[in-house]
Amino acid sequence: MTKSFDDITLRNISDIISNLLTHTKITEHLAGANISQSQIGTNKTDRLFYALKEKQIQDNCGNNVLAFVVRLPVVHLINTDF
């Protein structure tokens, strides 16, 4: 079992992913990982943050958050300026 991620880590994960994906792709990836969209947040970072946070609370662990990140295609990470 993966320990739950703190809010700062979840926010950082959400920020990075939101810079790489469109709203549509975020929706597709959340659905593919069986993570419900949150009713909180309108921008990409907030949508991801609250969806991941709510999933973590529901599961009482960070397993599905980690699985979500691992499932993202590597192609989204290529040619980024980190």
N, C-alpha and C positions, 0 to 999 in steps of 0.2 A: 504494500500500500504506500502510495506517495503522500507525504505530508502536504497539507493544504498550503498553497502559496499565499504570502501576505499581500495586502492591497497594493503596495508599491510595486512588487514584482508583477502582479496581474496587470497593473496599469502600464508598466513598461512593455510587457508582452503585447498588450492590446495596441499600444502606440506603434510598435514596430510593425505588427501585422497590418494595421490600418493604413500604414504608409505604402504597403506592398499590394493590397487588394482593393478592388472596387466594392461598393455596397452589395452588388449582386453576388460577387464571389464570396464575400463574407457570409451572406445568407446561405449560399450553397454549401460552404464548408461547415457551418454550424449545423445545418440539417443533416449533412453526411455523417457528422459525429454524434448525432442525436442530442444536441444541445439546443434547448429552447431559446428563442429570442426573448430578450427582456423587454418589458414595456417602458423601461427607463432609458433615456439617452436617445439623441437623434443623430449625433455625429458618429463616425465609424469607430473611433476609439471608445467612446462611452458605450455604444451598442455591444462591442466585444467585451469590454470590462465587466459590465453588468451581467451579460449572458454567462461568462466564465465564472464570475463570482457566485451567481445563483446556482450554477451546476455544482460548484465546489461545496456550497452550503448543503445542497440537497444530498450529495454523496458523502459528505463529511470527510473528504480527502481530495487530493489533487490529481488522481489517476486520469480522469477524463479531460482535464485541462492539458496535461502532458500529452495524452493521446491525440488531442486536437492539434497541438503544435507539431507533433511528429508526423501526422497525416498530411500536413501541408506540402504540396509538391515543391521540390527543390528549385524548380524553374522560377518560382517567385523570389527566390533569394539571389539568383544570378544577376549580375550587373547592378548591384545596389551599392550605394556609397556609405559604407559603415566605417 
